[in-house]
Amino acid sequence: MLEKSNLLTEIGRMLPSLVLGECLDIRSYKRNRTIVICREDVTHYLLIENGFVQQDMKGSEAFILKALKKVVKKEFPRSNKLRIYREGVTDPYALSTLKRKTL
């Protein structure tokens, strides 16, 4: 669990250490909306938004961090705590629909 205000700093620290194919799964406290960030190659990442809006974005680390700031405001407007799961090498599209325990 992480404060929403610290999310961008924490993700910025975690992105360079991801190996190819490894993903970060960001969920609301209730686990009903999700954002998945997956490393595609050395310089590019994939961001999958699955909540109010379903969309994919590809880009560099700077682009993903800038897009993440906008997506977090849209997907988690009233959430103060967010959950981050560091997943191994996996299919990011299957991960975005993975059902975890809900509250």
JOBEL-V332153 format. One record per pair of residues at least 4 apart in sequence whose ideal C-beta (glycine too) atoms are under 8 Angstrom apart, sorted by the first residue. I is the first residue (numbers start at 1). J is the second residue. D is the distance in Angstrom with one decimal. If there is no record, write none. Layout:
i=I j=J d=D
i=I j=J d=D
This chain:
i=1 j=29 d=7.6
i=1 j=81 d=5.0
i=1 j=82 d=7.3
i=1 j=83 d=5.9
i=2 j=6 d=5.7
i=2 j=7 d=6.0
i=2 j=10 d=6.0
i=2 j=81 d=7.0
i=2 j=82 d=5.4
i=2 j=83 d=7.5
i=2 j=84 d=5.8
i=3 j=7 d=7.4
i=3 j=80 d=6.7
i=3 j=81 d=6.6
i=3 j=82 d=7.9
i=4 j=72 d=6.9
i=4 j=76 d=6.4
i=4 j=79 d=6.0
i=4 j=80 d=5.7
i=4 j=81 d=7.1
i=4 j=82 d=5.6
i=6 j=10 d=5.6
i=7 j=11 d=6.0
i=7 j=26 d=7.3
i=7 j=68 d=7.9
i=7 j=72 d=6.3
i=7 j=82 d=5.9
i=7 j=84 d=7.9
i=8 j=12 d=6.1
i=8 j=65 d=6.3
i=8 j=68 d=6.6
i=8 j=69 d=6.0
i=8 j=72 d=7.8
i=9 j=13 d=6.6
i=10 j=14 d=6.3
i=10 j=84 d=7.1
i=11 j=15 d=6.1
i=11 j=24 d=6.8
i=11 j=26 d=7.7
i=11 j=37 d=7.1
i=11 j=65 d=6.9
i=11 j=68 d=6.4
i=11 j=84 d=7.8
i=12 j=61 d=7.9
i=12 j=65 d=5.8
i=13 j=17 d=7.8
i=14 j=18 d=6.8
i=14 j=24 d=6.2
i=14 j=84 d=7.9
i=14 j=86 d=7.3
i=15 j=24 d=7.8
i=15 j=37 d=7.2
i=15 j=39 d=7.6
i=15 j=45 d=6.8
i=15 j=61 d=5.4
i=15 j=64 d=7.2
i=15 j=65 d=7.6
i=16 j=61 d=7.2
i=18 j=22 d=4.5
i=18 j=23 d=7.7
i=18 j=24 d=7.2
i=18 j=38 d=8.0
i=18 j=39 d=4.3
i=19 j=39 d=6.9
i=19 j=89 d=7.1
i=20 j=39 d=5.6
i=20 j=40 d=7.5
i=20 j=41 d=6.6
i=20 j=42 d=7.8
i=20 j=89 d=7.5
i=21 j=38 d=7.0
i=21 j=39 d=6.7
i=21 j=89 d=3.8
i=21 j=90 d=7.3
i=22 j=38 d=7.2
i=22 j=39 d=5.8
i=22 j=86 d=7.4
i=22 j=87 d=6.9
i=22 j=88 d=6.2
i=22 j=89 d=5.6
i=23 j=36 d=5.6
i=23 j=37 d=6.6
i=23 j=38 d=4.2
i=23 j=39 d=7.7
i=23 j=86 d=7.9
i=23 j=87 d=4.5
i=23 j=90 d=6.0
i=23 j=92 d=5.2
i=23 j=95 d=5.7
i=24 j=36 d=7.1
i=24 j=37 d=4.6
i=24 j=38 d=7.7
i=24 j=84 d=6.2
i=24 j=85 d=7.3
i=24 j=86 d=6.0
i=24 j=87 d=7.3
i=25 j=34 d=6.3
i=25 j=35 d=7.9
i=25 j=36 d=5.5
i=25 j=84 d=7.2
i=25 j=85 d=4.1
i=25 j=86 d=7.8
i=25 j=87 d=5.7
i=25 j=95 d=5.8
i=25 j=96 d=7.8
i=25 j=98 d=7.8
i=26 j=34 d=6.8
i=26 j=35 d=4.4
i=26 j=36 d=7.5
i=26 j=37 d=7.4
i=26 j=72 d=8.0
i=26 j=82 d=5.9
i=26 j=83 d=7.2
i=26 j=84 d=5.5
i=26 j=85 d=8.0
i=27 j=31 d=4.8
i=27 j=32 d=7.9
i=27 j=33 d=6.9
i=27 j=34 d=5.0
i=27 j=35 d=7.9
i=27 j=82 d=6.8
i=27 j=83 d=4.6
i=27 j=85 d=7.2
i=27 j=100 d=7.1
i=28 j=32 d=6.1
i=28 j=33 d=4.9
i=28 j=34 d=7.9
i=28 j=51 d=7.9
i=28 j=75 d=7.4
i=28 j=76 d=5.5
i=28 j=79 d=4.9
i=28 j=82 d=6.5
i=28 j=83 d=7.5
i=29 j=79 d=5.8
i=29 j=80 d=7.8
i=29 j=81 d=4.9
i=29 j=82 d=7.0
i=29 j=83 d=6.9
i=29 j=103 d=7.3
i=30 j=102 d=6.2
i=30 j=103 d=5.1
i=31 j=83 d=6.8
i=31 j=100 d=4.9
i=31 j=101 d=6.9
i=31 j=102 d=5.2
i=31 j=103 d=7.1
i=32 j=51 d=7.7
i=32 j=102 d=6.3
i=33 j=50 d=7.1
i=33 j=51 d=3.2
i=33 j=52 d=7.1
i=33 j=75 d=5.1
i=33 j=76 d=6.8
i=34 j=50 d=4.9
i=34 j=51 d=6.5
i=34 j=96 d=5.5
i=35 j=47 d=6.8
i=35 j=48 d=7.1
i=35 j=49 d=5.6
i=35 j=50 d=7.4
i=35 j=51 d=7.6
i=35 j=68 d=7.2
i=35 j=71 d=5.9
i=35 j=72 d=7.4
i=35 j=75 d=6.4
i=36 j=46 d=7.9
i=36 j=47 d=7.3
i=36 j=48 d=4.3
i=36 j=50 d=7.3
i=36 j=92 d=5.0
i=36 j=95 d=5.4
i=36 j=96 d=4.7
i=37 j=45 d=5.8
i=37 j=46 d=7.2
i=37 j=47 d=5.3
i=37 j=48 d=7.9
i=37 j=64 d=6.4
i=37 j=68 d=7.4
i=38 j=45 d=6.7
i=38 j=46 d=4.7
i=38 j=48 d=7.5
i=38 j=92 d=4.0
i=38 j=95 d=7.9
i=39 j=44 d=7.9
i=39 j=45 d=5.6
i=39 j=46 d=7.9
i=40 j=44 d=4.8
i=40 j=45 d=6.3
i=40 j=46 d=5.3
i=40 j=58 d=7.0
i=43 j=60 d=5.8
i=43 j=61 d=7.5
i=44 j=58 d=6.1
i=44 j=59 d=6.6
i=44 j=60 d=6.4
i=45 j=58 d=7.2
i=45 j=59 d=6.7
i=45 j=60 d=7.4
i=45 j=61 d=6.4
i=45 j=64 d=4.6
i=46 j=56 d=6.5
i=46 j=57 d=7.4
i=46 j=58 d=5.4
i=46 j=92 d=6.0
i=47 j=56 d=7.0
i=47 j=57 d=4.5
i=47 j=58 d=7.6
i=47 j=59 d=7.8
i=47 j=64 d=5.4
i=47 j=67 d=6.0
i=47 j=68 d=6.6
i=47 j=71 d=7.1
i=48 j=55 d=7.8
i=48 j=56 d=5.3
i=48 j=92 d=5.6
i=48 j=93 d=6.8
i=48 j=96 d=4.9
i=49 j=53 d=5.9
i=49 j=54 d=6.6
i=49 j=55 d=5.1
i=49 j=56 d=7.6
i=49 j=57 d=7.7
i=49 j=71 d=5.3
i=49 j=75 d=6.5
i=50 j=54 d=5.5
i=50 j=96 d=4.4
i=50 j=97 d=6.9
i=51 j=75 d=4.4
i=52 j=74 d=6.5
i=52 j=75 d=6.2
i=53 j=74 d=7.0
i=53 j=75 d=7.8
i=57 j=63 d=7.7
i=57 j=64 d=7.2
i=57 j=67 d=5.3
i=59 j=63 d=3.2
i=59 j=64 d=5.5
i=59 j=67 d=7.1
i=60 j=64 d=7.0
i=61 j=65 d=6.4
i=62 j=66 d=6.4
i=63 j=67 d=6.1
i=64 j=68 d=6.0
i=65 j=69 d=6.9
i=66 j=70 d=7.4
i=67 j=71 d=6.0
i=68 j=72 d=6.0
i=69 j=73 d=6.9
i=70 j=74 d=6.5
i=71 j=75 d=5.7
i=72 j=76 d=5.5
i=73 j=77 d=6.6
i=76 j=82 d=6.4
i=87 j=95 d=5.9
i=90 j=94 d=6.9
i=90 j=95 d=5.6
i=91 j=95 d=6.6
i=92 j=96 d=6.4
i=93 j=97 d=7.2
i=94 j=98 d=6.6
